Amino acid sequence: MDDSTRNATRLWTSAQPMVAAFVASVVRDRRDREDVLQETALAVLNSFEAYDSSQPFQGWVIGVARNQIGLYLRRRRRDRLVFSEETVANLQSAFEQTPAPEELDHLPGCLEQLQGRSKELCDLRYKHGLKPAAISDRVGMSANSVAKALQRVREQLRSCIEAKFASEGVTG
């Protein structure tokens, strides 16, 4: 096995759970999901020389998976339960922004840094499972304000996780 194949295999192994989740978000049938995932793995190995190592591998491999999903969807166009290209693009964007599993190791520490209203809103939403409308009744804010505040909290957590991960000197 040459160094390029070894490196592609190593990177694929770490990204595979995220790619599998992305494929599963679009492809409902288990066998079809497995086929698309296998085709994605082959496409990654076959086109690895096109990967720019200065860019995150996760984003590139999600793009390769999107291409394979596109091929699958074109073959399945007659099926009424097929996502549009726009929906797949939105899912791709969401998965590209999702932290890698090892980055989530920093989440507990970042959650501990939350204070005041941010901590209260986060606890009500994620520990108690309340929707913004129910939270708004408890904290005296509009549901829209709660949703926007939660969006800011998530962004704060993302920045904290990324900073901690980057301070380790790890790239992916």
Backbone torsions as a table, in degrees:
resi	resn	phi	psi	omega
1	MET	NA	126.7	-179.4
2	ASP	-78.4	169.7	-176.6
3	ASP	-62.5	-38.4	179.9
4	SER	-62.3	-46.0	178.7
5	THR	-65.4	-39.6	178.6
6	ARG	-63.2	-44.4	179.7
7	ASN	-66.5	-42.2	177.9
8	ALA	-61.1	-42.7	-179.7
9	THR	-64.9	-42.0	179.2
10	ARG	-62.7	-48.1	-179.8
11	LEU	-65.6	-40.5	178.3
12	TRP	-61.0	-42.6	-178.2
13	THR	-59.7	-39.6	179.4
14	SER	-76.1	-29.7	-177.8
15	ALA	-90.2	-16.7	-173.0
16	GLN	-54.9	-42.6	178.9
17	PRO	-61.4	-38.8	179.0
18	MET	-68.0	-41.9	179.0
19	VAL	-63.9	-42.4	178.9
20	ALA	-61.2	-40.4	178.2
21	ALA	-65.6	-41.2	177.8
22	PHE	-61.9	-47.7	179.4
23	VAL	-61.0	-43.1	-179.0
24	ALA	-65.0	-26.5	179.6
25	SER	-70.8	-17.6	-178.6
26	VAL	-112.0	-44.4	-173.6
27	VAL	-95.9	113.0	-172.7
28	ARG	-81.6	-36.4	-177.0
29	ASP	-75.4	129.7	-176.3
30	ARG	-58.3	-46.3	-178.9
31	ARG	-65.1	-41.4	177.7
32	ASP	-64.0	-39.2	177.3
33	ARG	-59.5	-46.3	179.7
34	GLU	-61.6	-40.6	178.5
35	ASP	-63.9	-45.8	-179.5
36	VAL	-64.2	-41.4	178.9
37	LEU	-63.6	-41.3	177.9
38	GLN	-65.5	-42.7	177.2
39	GLU	-62.6	-36.5	177.5
40	THR	-64.7	-44.5	178.9
41	ALA	-59.4	-43.1	178.2
42	LEU	-64.6	-41.9	179.3
43	ALA	-64.3	-37.8	177.6
44	VAL	-62.2	-47.9	179.6
45	LEU	-63.9	-41.5	-177.3
46	ASN	-71.7	-26.5	-176.7
47	SER	-115.5	15.9	-175.9
48	PHE	-59.1	-31.5	179.5
49	GLU	-64.1	-18.8	177.4
50	ALA	-83.2	-11.1	-179.5
51	TYR	-71.5	129.8	176.9
52	ASP	-91.6	107.3	-173.7
53	SER	-66.2	-8.4	175.6
54	SER	-80.7	-9.7	178.7
55	GLN	-104.4	155.5	178.7
56	PRO	-62.7	132.1	179.9
57	PHE	-62.9	-39.3	-177.0
58	GLN	-56.8	-43.7	178.7
59	GLY	-64.4	-42.6	-179.7
60	TRP	-64.2	-46.2	-176.1
61	VAL	-69.6	-31.8	175.2
62	ILE	-65.8	-35.9	175.4
63	GLY	-64.3	-40.6	176.9
64	VAL	-63.1	-43.2	179.0
65	ALA	-62.9	-38.7	178.7
66	ARG	-61.2	-41.1	178.2
67	ASN	-61.8	-42.6	179.6
68	GLN	-67.5	-37.4	175.8
69	ILE	-63.7	-40.7	177.4
70	GLY	-59.0	-43.8	176.8
71	LEU	-61.9	-43.3	178.5
72	TYR	-61.0	-45.4	-177.7
73	LEU	-65.0	-37.5	177.9
74	ARG	-64.1	-37.7	177.3
75	ARG	-68.6	-27.5	-174.9
76	ARG	-104.4	17.8	-172.2
77	ARG	-53.0	-29.3	-178.5
78	ARG	-70.4	-21.4	-179.2
79	ASP	-70.9	129.9	-177.6
80	ARG	-73.0	-16.0	-175.6
81	LEU	-100.1	34.9	-179.0
82	VAL	-99.8	136.8	179.0
83	PHE	-74.0	151.6	175.0
84	SER	-75.2	163.9	177.4
85	GLU	-59.9	-38.4	-179.9
86	GLU	-63.0	-42.1	178.7
87	THR	-63.9	-43.3	179.1
88	VAL	-63.5	-39.6	178.4
89	ALA	-63.6	-40.3	177.8
90	ASN	-64.8	-41.5	177.0
91	LEU	-64.0	-41.1	178.5
92	GLN	-58.6	-46.4	-180.0
93	SER	-59.9	-43.1	179.7
94	ALA	-63.5	-42.2	-179.1
95	PHE	-70.9	-32.5	178.1
96	GLU	-66.7	-28.7	-178.7
97	GLN	-89.0	-8.0	-179.4
98	THR	-75.1	132.2	179.4
99	PRO	-62.8	148.1	174.0
100	ALA	-64.5	151.6	-177.1
101	PRO	-52.5	-39.2	-179.4
102	GLU	-68.4	-25.2	176.4
103	GLU	-68.2	-30.6	-178.0
104	LEU	-68.4	-12.4	175.1
105	ASP	-59.6	-23.7	-178.1
106	HIS	-87.3	-8.3	-176.4
107	LEU	-57.8	-48.4	-178.9
108	PRO	-56.0	-42.8	178.7
109	GLY	-64.4	-37.9	179.1
110	CYS	-70.8	-36.6	176.9
111	LEU	-62.9	-37.5	179.2
112	GLU	-64.2	-25.2	-179.3
113	GLN	-78.8	-15.2	178.4
114	LEU	-66.4	144.6	-180.0
115	GLN	-137.1	161.9	171.5
116	GLY	57.9	-133.9	-176.1
117	ARG	-61.0	-38.0	-179.7
118	SER	-60.1	-45.8	179.6
119	LYS	-64.7	-43.5	-179.5
120	GLU	-61.4	-47.3	-179.7
121	LEU	-63.6	-42.3	-179.7
122	CYS	-63.4	-43.8	178.3
123	ASP	-61.8	-46.2	-179.2
124	LEU	-63.1	-38.9	-177.1
125	ARG	-75.9	-48.0	-169.5
126	TYR	-101.8	-28.2	175.8
127	LYS	-84.6	-37.9	-176.3
128	HIS	-102.0	-8.4	174.6
129	GLY	70.2	24.8	-179.0
130	LEU	-82.8	144.9	175.7
131	LYS	-81.8	161.8	-179.4
132	PRO	-54.0	-35.9	180.0
133	ALA	-63.9	-42.1	179.1
134	ALA	-69.8	-36.8	177.9
135	ILE	-65.1	-40.0	-177.5
136	SER	-59.2	-37.2	177.8
137	ASP	-63.6	-35.6	-176.8
138	ARG	-79.2	-32.7	-172.8
139	VAL	-109.4	-1.4	177.1
140	GLY	73.0	32.7	176.1
141	MET	-121.2	161.0	174.0
142	SER	-73.0	156.4	179.1
143	ALA	-59.7	-37.7	179.0
144	ASN	-64.5	-41.1	178.6
145	SER	-65.6	-39.1	177.7
146	VAL	-62.6	-46.1	-179.3
147	ALA	-60.6	-42.6	179.5
148	LYS	-67.8	-38.9	178.5
149	ALA	-64.8	-41.0	177.6
150	LEU	-64.4	-36.6	176.8
151	GLN	-62.0	-41.8	177.9
152	ARG	-65.6	-39.2	178.2
153	VAL	-62.9	-44.8	179.0
154	ARG	-61.5	-39.4	178.6
155	GLU	-66.3	-38.9	176.9
156	GLN	-62.9	-43.3	178.4
157	LEU	-65.3	-42.5	178.3
158	ARG	-59.5	-45.1	-180.0
159	SER	-62.9	-42.0	178.3
160	CYS	-61.4	-47.8	-179.2
161	ILE	-61.7	-46.4	-179.6
162	GLU	-62.5	-39.5	-179.9
163	ALA	-65.9	-44.4	179.2
164	LYS	-64.2	-41.9	-179.7
165	PHE	-66.0	-43.0	180.0
166	ALA	-65.7	-33.4	-179.9
167	SER	-67.2	-19.1	175.7
168	GLU	-78.0	-12.2	-179.9
169	GLY	76.3	25.1	-178.7
170	VAL	-98.1	134.8	173.7
171	THR	-120.8	156.2	-177.8
172	GLY	-143.1	NA	NA
